[in-house]
């Protein structure tokens, strides 16, 4: 969970968007450069700081495929167990 509130992040992004220098923002608020740029990129792109709202199409597809793979593996295990039980009869 983030230590910063969305409201705080919005204020920082607004400072950046209103042309306050990134160096000043980082120094004044003790924020890493990578954090500042991530917040700006995410909020200016989707108006959201949530990872799920800022995923690329490839990331969304990969997550869906991983979920499907997990489901198929579970179904496969169930079928293997059923085949073993039926084979004993």
KOLLOKE-591785 format. One line per 3 residues: number of its first residue (from 0); for each residue z, y, x of C-alpha. Coordinates in steps of 0.1 Angstrom, whole numbers, plus 5000, padded with zeros to 4 digits. Last residue first. Example, Ala and Ser with C-alpha at 12.3 -4.5 7.8 and 13.67 -1.06 7.14 Angstrom:
// KOLLOKE-591785
1	5071 4989 5137; 5078 4955 5123;
***
This chain:
// KOLLOKE-591785
88	4896 4503 4875; 4901 4516 4910; 4867 4532 4912;
85	4875 4554 4881; 4906 4568 4899; 4886 4574 4931;
82	4857 4590 4912; 4882 4613 4893; 4897 4624 4926;
79	4863 4632 4940; 4854 4651 4908; 4886 4672 4911;
76	4879 4680 4947; 4843 4691 4938; 4857 4713 4911;
73	4880 4730 4936; 4852 4734 4961; 4830 4749 4935;
70	4856 4775 4925; 4863 4785 4961; 4825 4788 4967;
67	4822 4810 4935; 4850 4833 4947; 4834 4836 4982;
64	4800 4843 4965; 4815 4871 4944; 4832 4886 4974;
61	4799 4885 4994; 4780 4901 4965; 4805 4930 4963;
58	4804 4934 5001; 4766 4935 5000; 4765 4960 4972;
55	4787 4982 4993; 4824 4986 4984; 4839 5020 4977;
52	4854 5014 4942; 4871 4982 4954; 4886 5001 4984;
49	4904 5026 4962; 4902 5062 4974; 4880 5073 4945;
46	4857 5103 4938; 4828 5079 4945; 4810 5094 4975;
43	4830 5126 4983; 4862 5106 4979; 4852 5077 5000;
40	4835 5097 5028; 4863 5123 5029; 4891 5097 5029;
37	4874 5076 5056; 4868 5106 5077; 4904 5117 5076;
34	4917 5082 5083; 4894 5077 5113; 4905 5111 5127;
31	4941 5101 5125; 4964 5122 5103; 4993 5142 5116;
28	4991 5168 5088; 4987 5199 5110; 4970 5182 5139;
25	4946 5162 5119; 4938 5191 5096; 4933 5215 5125;
22	4910 5191 5143; 4890 5184 5112; 4883 5222 5109;
19	4889 5238 5075; 4855 5240 5060; 4863 5240 5023;
16	4853 5204 5021; 4879 5195 5048; 4906 5214 5029;
13	4895 5197 4997; 4896 5163 5014; 4932 5170 5025;
10	4943 5181 4990; 4926 5150 4975; 4945 5127 5000;
7	4978 5144 4989; 4970 5138 4953; 4960 5102 4960;
4	4994 5096 4974; 4999 5088 5011; 5019 5058 5024;
1	4992 5035 5012; 5000 5000 5000;
***
